[in-house]
Amino acid sequence: MHISDHLKGILITTLGVIILSPDALIIRLLNADTWTVMIWRGTAFAIGITLIMLLTYREKTIQQFIKIGKPGLMIGLFFGCSNLCFTTAIQNTSIANTLVIIATSPMFAALFTWMFLGEKIKTITWVAMLIIFASIFLIMSDSLETGGILGDLSAFGSAIFIAISFTFTRRHKEVNMVPAMALSGILIALVSIPAILSTGGTFKLLPEVVPFLILGGAISSTAFALITLGPRYMPAPEVSLIMPLETVLGTYLGWLFISEKPSSLTIIGGVIIILTLVAHSWVSLKNQH
């Protein structure tokens, strides 16, 4: 049976998003302080991506790392910053708030490509941005009362850093994102070491959560490898149609396994954001044909 490149892209991206959906829950299940989670999560992610590269490129793996050059280092830096913010967000606000806010990264990416690459933003995208910013404000206003504002701001930062890494990737299409992601994991681990030492934290994880660490490393590295590969076979608006699936599934898993029910304002804001993203992607996709 022959599968078209387009269908291949849809299947690969959807599989990647589904695999990624338990990631936020697993961070919670590690049951450790933020910097301890970061050093082990970064290490596991880097190892997972490197193993995937070894399976894919074999003896040419080191060459793939060298080929990314300075642009790849910058992409790795920004992707690492997004992961640092993501972990901080999960530790300081609800899973739902984190995933909903991070889902807005495609809009920030559109804004940055306009600012730095000179790509024109269509009217429908400006309208979508205004609706999304209003919805984020709605979600954050709720956190001001519940004490989760640090986590919400961290999620906001994660969305911005993801958007910047997307913009760099668009500017340097020749760069292989996969080794850049492995470098981001190494960066997270290296940053965490002095942070743990200066705060008197610990490098130790409870023995019973080590399986969650290994599972998390396998999940995140496999998912991001697939999500990076999928868009090669399909238009960007279609990728944006699939990505909100993680927000829905990830929030549901947090609700199911650790009884973390989203607040009413988060549900309202989240529904508005997801519907706006889907509608925007759908219109953009129709305009391409």
RODO-2510 file (C-alpha; in nm, 4 decimals, decimal comma):
residues 289
     n   res          X          Y          Z
     1     m     0,0000     0,0000     0,0000
     2     h     0,1439     0,3363    -0,1079
     3     i     0,1123     0,6236     0,1406
     4     s     0,1377     0,9757    -0,0007
     5     d     0,3887     1,2183     0,1494
     6     h     0,1018     1,4351     0,2715
     7     l    -0,0663     1,1502     0,4599
     8     k     0,2757     1,0444     0,5919
     9     g     0,3239     1,3960     0,7339
    10     i    -0,0175     1,3901     0,9030
    11     l     0,0415     1,0460     1,0580
    12     i     0,3951     1,1285     1,1787
    13     t     0,2955     1,4645     1,3307
    14     t    -0,0217     1,3292     1,4939
    15     l     0,1696     1,0354     1,6419
    16     g     0,4336     1,2766     1,7765
    17     v     0,1697     1,4989     1,9390
    18     i    -0,0106     1,2016     2,0974
    19     i     0,3170     1,0610     2,2341
    20     l     0,4075     1,4039     2,3764
    21     s     0,0773     1,4564     2,5592
    22     p     0,1775     1,2803     2,8905
    23     d     0,4995     1,4884     2,9147
    24     a     0,3615     1,7516     3,1532
    25     l     0,2047     1,4862     3,3784
    26     i     0,5360     1,2967     3,3998
    27     i     0,7166     1,6133     3,5147
    28     r     0,4686     1,6346     3,8032
    29     l     0,5137     1,2662     3,8876
    30     l     0,8910     1,3154     3,9309
    31     n     0,7992     1,4831     4,2619
    32     a     1,1179     1,6922     4,2933
    33     d     1,2144     2,0602     4,3002
    34     t     1,2400     2,2494     3,9718
    35     w     1,6200     2,2423     3,9245
    36     t     1,6468     1,8723     4,0123
    37     v     1,3771     1,7946     3,7568
    38     m     1,5549     2,0115     3,4987
    39     i     1,8977     1,8472     3,5252
    40     w     1,7608     1,4940     3,4913
    41     r     1,4975     1,5855     3,2327
    42     g     1,7591     1,7674     3,0214
    43     t     2,0013     1,4742     3,0486
    44     a     1,7342     1,2157     2,9611
    45     f     1,6156     1,4256     2,6665
    46     a     1,9706     1,4703     2,5297
    47     i     2,0425     1,0970     2,5635
    48     g     1,7124     1,0047     2,3959
    49     i     1,7678     1,2381     2,0983
    50     t     2,1303     1,1211     2,0600
    51     l     2,0190     0,7546     2,0559
    52     i     1,7638     0,8345     1,7851
    53     m     2,0390     1,0073     1,5859
    54     l     2,2721     0,7099     1,6270
    55     l     2,0006     0,4811     1,4920
    56     t     1,9332     0,7201     1,2024
    57     y     2,2782     0,8470     1,1030
    58     r     2,5047     0,5814     1,2587
    59     e     2,8702     0,6750     1,1971
    60     k     2,7669     1,0159     1,0555
    61     t     2,6074     1,1297     1,3854
    62     i     2,8993     1,3476     1,4971
    63     q     2,9073     1,5047     1,1519
    64     q     2,5390     1,5997     1,1903
    65     f     2,6189     1,7829     1,5137
    66     i     2,9071     1,9721     1,3503
    67     k     2,6992     2,0700     1,0440
    68     i     2,4417     2,2712     1,2423
    69     g     2,6953     2,5541     1,2978
    70     k     2,6122     2,8775     1,4815
    71     p     2,2446     2,8887     1,3678
    72     g     2,1933     2,5408     1,5124
    73     l     2,3565     2,6464     1,8390
    74     m     2,1174     2,9427     1,8585
    75     i     1,8169     2,7189     1,7869
    76     g     1,9379     2,4805     2,0597
    77     l     1,9794     2,7737     2,3000
    78     f     1,6285     2,9077     2,2432
    79     f     1,4727     2,5601     2,2503
    80     g     1,6572     2,4937     2,5773
    81     c     1,5229     2,8195     2,7232
    82     s     1,1705     2,7172     2,6217
    83     n     1,2152     2,3846     2,8040
    84     l     1,3474     2,5598     3,1155
    85     c     1,0402     2,7844     3,1140
    86     f     0,8110     2,4859     3,0457
    87     t     0,9402     2,2911     3,3463
    88     t     0,9144     2,6000     3,5683
    89     a     0,5583     2,6521     3,4484
    90     i     0,4519     2,2941     3,5224
    91     q     0,5988     2,3265     3,8737
    92     n     0,4186     2,6547     3,9475
    93     t     0,0814     2,6496     3,7737
    94     s    -0,1696     2,3960     3,6447
    95     i    -0,0952     2,1631     3,3554
    96     a    -0,3972     2,3083     3,1722
    97     n    -0,2751     2,6688     3,2046
    98     t     0,0733     2,5715     3,0867
    99     l    -0,0412     2,3789     2,7791
   100     v    -0,3051     2,6340     2,6781
   101     i    -0,0617     2,9262     2,6941
   102     i     0,2149     2,7357     2,5114
   103     a    -0,0341     2,6447     2,2366
   104     t    -0,0225     3,0119     2,1323
   105     s     0,3403     2,9852     2,0088
   106     p     0,2414     2,9731     1,6358
   107     m     0,0951     3,3232     1,6706
   108     f     0,4162     3,4530     1,8280
   109     a     0,6113     3,2814     1,5502
   110     a     0,4024     3,4700     1,2918
   111     l     0,4730     3,7952     1,4783
   112     f     0,8482     3,7322     1,4916
   113     t     0,8727     3,6322     1,1246
   114     w     0,7064     3,9666     1,0444
   115     m     0,9395     4,1599     1,2754
   116     f     1,2675     3,9896     1,1816
   117     l     1,2162     3,8275     0,8411
   118     g     0,9807     4,0827     0,6882
   119     e     0,7052     3,8309     0,6104
   120     k     0,3682     3,9982     0,5761
   121     i     0,1015     3,9189     0,8349
   122     k    -0,2492     3,8816     0,6964
   123     t    -0,5450     4,0563     0,8582
   124     i    -0,6917     3,7272     0,9807
   125     t    -0,3662     3,6562     1,1693
   126     w    -0,3752     3,9977     1,3411
   127     v    -0,7355     3,9290     1,4469
   128     a    -0,6394     3,5823     1,5753
   129     m    -0,3514     3,7360     1,7751
   130     l    -0,5801     3,9901     1,9432
   131     i    -0,8295     3,7171     2,0410
   132     i    -0,5489     3,4949     2,1737
   133     f    -0,3819     3,7740     2,3747
   134     a    -0,7194     3,8611     2,5315
   135     s    -0,7702     3,4928     2,6204
   136     i    -0,4225     3,4679     2,7787
   137     f    -0,5024     3,7760     2,9870
   138     l    -0,8255     3,6053     3,0982
   139     i    -0,6361     3,2923     3,2083
   140     m    -0,3622     3,4906     3,3863
   141     s    -0,6157     3,7080     3,5709
   142     d    -0,7451     3,3903     3,7329
   143     s    -0,3916     3,2929     3,8393
   144     l    -0,3424     3,6268     4,0145
   145     e    -0,6005     3,5058     4,2670
   146     t    -0,4838     3,1426     4,2884
   147     g    -0,1092     3,2174     4,3118
   148     g    -0,0053     3,0565     3,9841
   149     i     0,1088     3,3739     3,8069
   150     l     0,4803     3,2726     3,8089
   151     g     0,3912     2,9505     3,6285
   152     d     0,1692     3,1331     3,3784
   153     l     0,4452     3,3858     3,3028
   154     s     0,6914     3,0967     3,2600
   155     a     0,4515     2,9284     3,0145
   156     f     0,4257     3,2616     2,8318
   157     g     0,8075     3,2712     2,8171
   158     s     0,8161     2,9131     2,6877
   159     a     0,5745     3,0032     2,4058
   160     i     0,7911     3,3013     2,3084
   161     f     1,1167     3,1010     2,3082
   162     i     0,9548     2,8244     2,1009
   163     a     0,8383     3,0903     1,8552
   164     i     1,1904     3,2379     1,8354
   165     s     1,3385     2,8915     1,7686
   166     f     1,0753     2,8399     1,4942
   167     t     1,1724     3,1767     1,3428
   168     f     1,5422     3,0821     1,3430
   169     t     1,4551     2,7465     1,1867
   170     r     1,2573     2,9229     0,9131
   171     r     1,5488     3,1594     0,8516
   172     h     1,7993     2,8715     0,8410
   173     k     1,6062     2,5908     0,6724
   174     e     1,9292     2,4038     0,6040
   175     v     1,9811     2,3358     0,9766
   176     n     1,8871     1,9907     1,1058
   177     m     1,6751     2,0603     1,4132
   178     v     1,7291     1,7176     1,5714
   179     p     2,0919     1,7640     1,6896
   180     a     1,9991     2,1201     1,7935
   181     m     1,7376     1,9699     2,0275
   182     a     1,9956     1,7329     2,1770
   183     l     2,2143     2,0357     2,2517
   184     s     1,9172     2,2029     2,4214
   185     g     1,8970     1,9100     2,6658
   186     i     2,2683     1,9402     2,7423
   187     l     2,2230     2,3150     2,7981
   188     i     1,9411     2,2553     3,0485
   189     a     2,1559     2,0070     3,2432
   190     l     2,4589     2,2397     3,2498
   191     v     2,2545     2,5393     3,3666
   192     s     2,0933     2,3291     3,6404
   193     i     2,4218     2,2220     3,8048
   194     p     2,5295     2,5668     3,9391
   195     a     2,1662     2,6470     4,0222
   196     i     2,1390     2,3360     4,2421
   197     l     2,4759     2,4028     4,4074
   198     s     2,3969     2,7682     4,4807
   199     t     2,0506     2,6974     4,6238
   200     g     2,1576     2,3998     4,8362
   201     g     1,9347     2,1675     4,6377
   202     t     1,9845     1,8015     4,5641
   203     f     2,0789     1,5991     4,2573
   204     k     1,8932     1,2960     4,3911
   205     l     1,5606     1,1663     4,2722
   206     l     1,3482     0,9260     4,4721
   207     p     1,4156     0,5681     4,3451
   208     e     1,0465     0,5103     4,2771
   209     v     1,0295     0,7984     4,0251
   210     v     1,3316     0,6891     3,8162
   211     p     1,1055     0,4846     3,5816
   212     f     0,9045     0,8049     3,5189
   213     l     1,2305     0,9849     3,4310
   214     i     1,3282     0,7152     3,1796
   215     l     0,9755     0,7117     3,0358
   216     g     0,9748     1,0914     3,0122
   217     g     1,3077     1,0940     2,8280
   218     a     1,1828     0,8322     2,5816
   219     i     0,8510     1,0126     2,5306
   220     s     0,9883     1,3648     2,4805
   221     s     1,2788     1,2657     2,2531
   222     t     1,0651     1,0374     2,0339
   223     a     0,7801     1,2901     2,0147
   224     f     0,9993     1,5876     1,9227
   225     a     1,1882     1,3825     1,6629
   226     l     0,8546     1,2936     1,4986
   227     i     0,7134     1,6477     1,5271
   228     t     1,0324     1,7818     1,3649
   229     l     1,0103     1,5277     1,0819
   230     g     0,6363     1,5581     1,0074
   231     p     0,6293     1,9189     0,8761
   232     r     0,8693     1,8228     0,5948
   233     y     0,5748     1,6483     0,4266
   234     m     0,2883     1,8919     0,4942
   235     p     0,2068     2,2668     0,5039
   236     a     0,2678     2,4637     0,8262
   237     p    -0,1037     2,5529     0,8735
   238     e    -0,1882     2,1819     0,8825
   239     v     0,0766     2,1247     1,1494
   240     s    -0,0884     2,4011     1,3541
   241     l    -0,4224     2,2211     1,3191
   242     i    -0,2770     1,9111     1,4869
   243     m    -0,0712     2,0713     1,7677
   244     p    -0,3696     2,1767     1,9906
   245     l    -0,4401     1,8049     2,0331
   246     e    -0,1577     1,7963     2,2914
   247     t    -0,3300     2,0720     2,4925
   248     v    -0,6536     1,8736     2,5129
   249     l    -0,4947     1,5326     2,5799
   250     g    -0,2335     1,6667     2,8255
   251     t    -0,4968     1,8547     3,0263
   252     y    -0,7226     1,5480     3,0339
   253     l    -0,4391     1,3237     3,1574
   254     g    -0,3610     1,5689     3,4398
   255     w    -0,7297     1,5675     3,5330
   256     l    -0,7509     1,1874     3,5110
   257     f    -0,4353     1,0864     3,7013
   258     i    -0,3725     1,3646     3,9544
   259     s    -0,7245     1,5131     3,9755
   260     e    -0,6083     1,8522     3,8482
   261     k    -0,9300     2,0077     3,7235
   262     p    -0,8871     2,3242     3,5125
   263     s    -1,0546     2,6398     3,6435
   264     s    -1,3598     2,7792     3,4658
   265     l    -1,1627     3,0734     3,3236
   266     t    -0,8892     2,8379     3,1973
   267     i    -1,1502     2,6228     3,0220
   268     i    -1,3160     2,9293     2,8651
   269     g    -0,9851     3,0870     2,7620
   270     g    -0,8487     2,7542     2,6417
   271     v    -1,1511     2,6779     2,4253
   272     i    -1,1324     3,0263     2,2694
   273     i    -0,7581     2,9877     2,1984
   274     i    -0,7874     2,6385     2,0480
   275     l    -1,0889     2,7323     1,8318
   276     t    -0,9062     3,0460     1,7146
   277     l    -0,5912     2,8489     1,6263
   278     v    -0,7898     2,5817     1,4431
   279     a    -1,0000     2,8387     1,2535
   280     h    -0,6904     3,0405     1,1589
   281     s    -0,5032     2,7304     1,0379
   282     w    -0,8071     2,6108     0,8444
   283     v    -0,8486     2,9438     0,6615
   284     s    -0,4727     2,9653     0,5941
   285     l    -0,4767     2,6133     0,4530
   286     k    -0,7751     2,6886     0,2224
   287     n    -0,6009     3,0034     0,0958
   288     q    -0,2993     2,7937    -0,0062
   289     h    -0,5094     2,5855    -0,2460
***
